[in-house]
Amino acid sequence: MIATGYINNFLRTFFFIIILLLFESNELLFSSEKGIKSLKDGKKIVFIRHSLAPGNGDPENFNIKDCSTQRNLNIKGIDQSKIIGNFFKKNKIKIEKVLTSEWCRCKDTARYAFKKFETFSALNSFYSEKFYKNKTKQVKELKKFLKNWDGKNNIVLITHYVVISEILSLGVSSGEIVIVDKKLNVIDTIKTM
């Protein structure tokens, strides 16, 4: 009886450690076959909220040209960005273009995930009061861009919570991938970490 108890405790501990190690893996990404297939078919719009950058909003001294004045990715955010890039690479998903907000945390997400990207001001945050005045103009510009976009492969848009929420009426976590069609219908979401 006592030996069986020790063996059961050992097995529980062993499996717990295995599960923890799996969750510490750099490949921790929760995706569905539906999402992967839709991306392989191409012609999808892929919204990605920037990877983990602890905090909320931006400092008062925010300067778009100076990353040291901004909220930036931490180590987990950098790892998360690499996981996103590996997901696209491993699944051989073709990307026509990567566009990103001008905020450093979005550009860094793009840099670590995809290497090449272009900035697009319509993807900038309008969370803080000083940028909220840009919301209507940005949303209009982004919707016009998406309406006119006619690519064969996927387009990736790395942006902020408020932009995704405004365009798709959907709340997303850091590093979350949202796959939509041309009419902005959500096909699938993929969570990282």
N, C-alpha and C positions, 0 to 999 in steps of 0.2 A: 504493500500500500504506500509506504513512504517513498520507495523508489519510483513508483508511478507518478506520484506528486512532483518529485524533482524533475522527472523527464518531461511531464506536461509543462511545468514552469520554464524549463530550458527551451522547449519547442516554441512556446509563446514568445519568449524573449528573442529567440533566433528569428522568428518570422517578423516580429516588431522591428528588429534591426534591419532586416532585408527591406521592409516597406519604407523605413526612414531613408535608407540609402537610395532607393528608387526615387523618392521625392526630392532628393538632393541632386539628382541627375541633371545635366545640362540639356536634356532632351524632354523636359517636362512640358508637354503641350497637349491640350485636350481638343482633339479635332474629330470630325466625323468623315466618313467616306463620302457623304453627300457634298460636304464643303470642298474636299479635295477634288472630287470629280468635276464640280462646277468650275473650279479654278483651272483645271486642265482643259476644259472646254473653251476657255478664254472669254474675252469680251465682258469681263466682270470688273466692277468698281470695288476696290478693296480699301476700306477705311481702317486705319490702325491708330488707336490712341497711343501717344508716346509712351515709352517704357517707364518703369518706376523712377520717379523723381520726388522723393519725400517732401512733404509740406503741402501748402495750399496757396494758389495764386503766385504772385511774384513780389519781390521786395519793392519798397517805395522808390529806390534808386534804379529801378529797372532800365536798362539800356539795351536795345535790340542788337547793337553792334558789340556788346561786351558781355560775354558769357559769365564772367565773374559776378555780374549784377543780377543773375537769373537763378531760378531754381533748376538744378541740373540732375542728370541721371546719377544714381549711386552705383555701386558695384553690381547690385542685383539688377538694376536697370540696364546696365551694359550687358550683363549675361542674358537678360531677357531679350534684348535686341539681337544678340547673336543667335538665340534660339529661334527667333522669328525668321532670320535669314536662312538658317539651316533648314527650317521647315519648307521654305520655298525651293531651296536648292535640292534637298533630298527627294521631294516630290516632283521635281522637274517641271515646276510651274513657270510658264513664260510670262515675263513682265515687259510691257511696252515702255513704261515710264514710271518713275517714282517722284512724286511731288510732296513737298513738306512745308509746314509752317516755317516762318523765319525764326521762331524761338529755338534756342540752342538745344533744348531737350528733345525737340522733334528732329532737328538736323542730326543730332548725335544718334538717335534711334535709327534714322535712315542710313547714316554712315556705317554703323556697326552691323546693320542687317543687310544692306544692299550695296554698299560702297558708293554707287553713283546716284545722284538725286539733283533735283532742281527745287528752288524755293518758289512758293506761290502764296502771295499775301492773303488771298481769300481763305486760306487754311489757318491763319493766325488766330490766337485766342482773343476773345472779347469778354473774358471772365471778369477782369478787374474794371473798376469804374472808369479809369482813364482810357480804356480801349472799347468800352461798351458802345460808344457813339459810332463805331465802325461796323457794328453787327449787321444792320440792314443792308448796307452796301456790300459787305463781304458775302452774305448769304445769297444775295441776288447774283453776284459775280460767280460764285461757286456753282449755283444751280444752272446758270447760263453755260458755263464751261462744261458741266456734266451733260447737259442736253445736247451740246454740239460735239462732244467727244464721240468718235466712231472708230475706236481701235479694234484690231483683231485679237490682240493679246490683252492681258489684264493691266489696269492702271492702279497704282498704289498711292493712297493719300494718307500721309502721316500728319496727324492733327491733334486737337485737344478735345476733352470731354464735352465742352460747351458746343463746339462745332458739330460733332457727331450727334449730340442730343437734339440740336436745332434741325439738322437735315433729316435725321432718321427717327426722331422721337424715341431714342433708345439710350439708356445709361450703360456705359462700358467701364471696365476696369483698366488699369495701366497695362499696356501691351496687348490689349484685346484686339482681335482681328474681326472685322465685320464684312462679310461678302454680300454685295447687293448686285441686282441686275440694273440695266439701263433706266428702268422706271423707279429705281431706288427701293425695290422690294427686297427685304432681307431674306437671303437664301440660307445663311448659316453664320454662326459666330464661333470663333476659336479662341479659347483662353490659354494664356501662357502663364505658367507658374501658379 
